């Protein structure tokens, strides 16, 4: 059965969990939606970023990675996956 989702926007959300290795950060976000039949459903999304300082010494972030960032990204993405598998229900993971 196909479900239709309506997403609710919230202000100033914090990630459920985050993992960092050097300048690479992965955040896990909990999202809720109302399914077509009116029930609430929870699902998770992941964001990946690299932090850096620009020429003005201001911190910025980008989703772009360098070659040397890939091992760190792989490690913390694996940690995020482990966290979700160990703490979530089957329904939340789908």
C-alpha positions in Angstrom: 0.0 0.0 0.0 1.4 3.4 -1.0 1.3 6.1 1.6 1.1 9.9 1.0 3.0 12.0 3.4 2.3 15.6 4.6 5.4 17.1 6.1 5.3 19.6 9.0 8.0 22.2 9.3 9.4 23.0 12.7 11.7 25.8 13.9 15.1 25.4 15.5 15.4 21.7 15.4 18.3 19.8 16.9 19.7 16.5 15.5 18.8 13.4 17.4 22.5 12.4 17.3 25.6 13.6 15.5 29.0 12.1 14.7 32.2 14.0 13.9 35.6 13.1 12.6 37.8 16.2 12.1 36.0 18.6 9.9 33.4 16.0 8.7 30.0 15.9 10.5 27.0 13.6 10.2 23.7 14.6 11.8 20.7 12.3 12.3 17.3 14.1 12.1 14.0 12.8 13.3 11.0 13.7 11.1 7.4 13.1 11.6 4.7 13.1 9.0 1.0 12.5 8.8 0.2 9.5 6.7 -2.8 9.5 4.4 -5.0 7.7 7.0 -4.2 10.5 9.6 -1.7 8.5 11.6 1.7 9.9 12.6 4.8 8.3 11.1 8.4 8.8 12.2 11.4 8.5 9.9 15.0 9.6 9.9 17.2 11.5 7.5 21.0 12.1 7.5 22.9 15.2 6.7 26.6 15.2 5.9 28.8 18.3 5.9 32.4 19.5 5.9 33.3 22.5 8.0 35.9 25.0 6.9 37.0 28.6 7.4 36.8 31.0 4.5 39.3 33.7 3.6 37.7 36.0 6.2 38.2 33.4 8.9 34.4 32.7 9.1 33.2 29.2 9.6 31.3 27.7 6.7 29.9 24.3 5.8 29.6 22.4 2.5 28.3 19.1 1.4 31.3 18.7 -0.9 34.1 16.5 0.2 37.7 16.2 -0.7 39.4 12.8 -1.4 41.0 12.7 2.0 37.6 13.3 3.6 36.1 10.1 2.3 37.6 7.7 4.9 36.3 9.9 7.7 32.9 10.3 6.0 32.7 6.5 5.6 33.5 5.9 9.3 30.9 8.4 10.7 28.2 7.3 8.2 28.7 3.8 9.4 28.4 5.0 13.0 25.2 6.8 12.1 23.8 3.6 10.4 24.8 1.5 13.5 23.1 4.0 15.8 19.8 3.9 13.8 19.7 0.2 13.4 20.3 -0.4 17.1 17.9 2.3 18.4 15.1 2.4 15.9 12.1 0.1 15.2 11.8 -1.6 11.8 8.9 0.8 10.9 11.0 3.9 11.6 13.8 2.6 9.3 11.6 2.2 6.3 
